[in-house]
Amino acid sequence: MNPSPFALKMGIEYLFMAVVGGIATVPGAFVGAGVVKLLEDQLKELLPRLLGSNGNFEIIVLGVVLVLMLKYAPKGL
């Protein structure tokens, strides 16, 4: 076993998927995973164009969205 797939970034991403989809239902988990991956892919393309540099700004944006989801939609979408 190699622990690299379970790094901190991936653990946070899995947590974010559970928060977005809700942890009560299996379809919610799939919806959360789909929304998070689509949002992450779009942010990877959009943020460098807006900010003009290459960096991991999507992690910052996803962190802010995670906090907002926990505050305003604690049961998920």
JONOR-V380516 format. One record per residue. N is the residue number from 1. RES is the residue in one letter. PSI is psi in degrees with one decimal (* if undefined). Layout:
BEGIN
n=[N & N]
res=[RES & RES]
psi=[PSI & PSI]
END
This chain:
BEGIN
n=[1 & 2 & 3 & 4 & 5 & 6 & 7 & 8 & 9 & 10 & 11 & 12 & 13 & 14 & 15 & 16 & 17 & 18 & 19 & 20 & 21 & 22 & 23 & 24 & 25 & 26 & 27 & 28 & 29 & 30 & 31 & 32 & 33 & 34 & 35 & 36 & 37 & 38 & 39 & 40 & 41 & 42 & 43 & 44 & 45 & 46 & 47 & 48 & 49 & 50 & 51 & 52 & 53 & 54 & 55 & 56 & 57 & 58 & 59 & 60 & 61 & 62 & 63 & 64 & 65 & 66 & 67 & 68 & 69 & 70 & 71 & 72 & 73 & 74 & 75 & 76 & 77]
res=[M & N & P & S & P & F & A & L & K & M & G & I & E & Y & L & F & M & A & V & V & G & G & I & A & T & V & P & G & A & F & V & G & A & G & V & V & K & L & L & E & D & Q & L & K & E & L & L & P & R & L & L & G & S & N & G & N & F & E & I & I & V & L & G & V & V & L & V & L & M & L & K & Y & A & P & K & G & L]
psi=[140.9 & 125.9 & -2.9 & -33.7 & -15.1 & 35.2 & 174.5 & -42.0 & -43.7 & -37.1 & -41.2 & -38.1 & -41.4 & -40.0 & -43.3 & -39.5 & -41.2 & -38.6 & -42.6 & -44.8 & -18.8 & 143.6 & 0.3 & -24.3 & 153.3 & -43.9 & -32.7 & -36.6 & -40.9 & -40.9 & -44.6 & -43.0 & -42.8 & -44.4 & -43.1 & -44.7 & -39.8 & -43.1 & -42.7 & -42.9 & -42.4 & -38.6 & -34.1 & -29.5 & -36.7 & -43.3 & -41.4 & -32.0 & -38.1 & -42.5 & -15.2 & 16.2 & 161.5 & 123.1 & 179.6 & 56.1 & -21.5 & -27.9 & -39.9 & -45.1 & -42.4 & -34.0 & -42.3 & -42.2 & -37.6 & -45.6 & -42.1 & -38.4 & -41.8 & -31.8 & -46.7 & -20.3 & 68.4 & -18.5 & 3.2 & -177.1 & *]
END
